[in-house]
Amino acid sequence: MITVYDTGLVTSAPVDAGIRGMLDDLHGRWPNMVVALDRKRVGPILPWRNTRTRLIDALKQALISQEHR
């Protein structure tokens, strides 16, 4: 089963720094967190610790999950 929550982020910081901070906070609670980043299409699903440095200003969407099974 997939449950989806939609969250909007308002930040005065550059967008990538704001998103990175929000996801770092979630990662503290969800150590197995995975993300799929979207510039033109979503994918692949990767652990946050490996994806953290790939955020860019042109990011349109990030799919986030506590863990990947």
Secondary structure as GFF3:
##gff-version 3
##sequence-region A 1 69
A	DSSP	alpha_helix	15	29	.	.	.	ID=ss1
A	DSSP	beta_strand	34	38	.	.	.	ID=ss2
A	DSSP	beta_strand	46	47	.	.	.	ID=ss3
A	DSSP	alpha_helix	48	51	.	.	.	ID=ss4
A	DSSP	three_ten_helix	52	54	.	.	.	ID=ss5
A	DSSP	beta_strand	61	65	.	.	.	ID=ss6
###
